């Protein structure tokens, strides 16, 4: 889906992530329900995580998930 002010990708291959548009665009990466799993995430300006971060919310799971999110290079994480 696209418009003059937005491009939305629902599915893509991590080996060929769509190129970032030129100019003053902001790339949002939206993920959800990671359930304590670690994934390869494309680069972007804003990482938005919604849904379940862990499976059960145990401190060890929370630490693993937060360490993973902290290691990602997105300047803003929500």
Protein Blocks (a to p, Z undefined) as FASTA:
>chain_A
ZZfkbccdfbdcfklgcdddehjddcddddehklopacdddddfbdcdehjfbfnopakl
mmmmmmmmmmpccfbdZZ
